[in-house]
Amino acid sequence: MGSSVGVNVRWLARAGVSAACVGAVMAAGAPTALAGAAGCNGRTCIAVDGSGLRVEQVSASTTWGGDFTGHFHIWGGGLDQNSPTGFWGYHQKYTVRVGRDLPNRAVLCAEGWEHTNGGYVSRGRACEEVRF
């Protein structure tokens, strides 16, 4: 499922906001985290399970063909967790259990870090905003 950005943009368009303002709103913030909110950037995806401010869990995974050896970092809204280092293939998820309300407008992010030649290379950062 996609995030609710499309719903917000359609609502703004119906309210008579100009196309320039809609573009500014879309560029300014992360998508809203509602039940089933998810998104990808680069080779990293985030999925936020919950409703409104209540977040049950946050998961990080790779995109199709985005396999890498390294770790995921999930942070935001009081969370700051790193996965174990290992091989992350498609359909493998690193999940952080939350089970509580997070602050309104908290931004949750997942970033994949590939371990190469003794260093780290970002494989994308995906974020979702929690709000009611």
Buried (B, 14 or more C-beta within 10 A) or exposed (E): EEBBBEEBBEEBEEEEBEEEEBEEBBEEBBBBBBEBBBBBBBBBBBBBBBEBBBBBBBBBBBBEEBBBEBBBBBBBBEBEBBBEEEEBEEEBBBBBEBEEBBEEBBBBBBBBBBBEEEEBEBBBBBBBBBBE
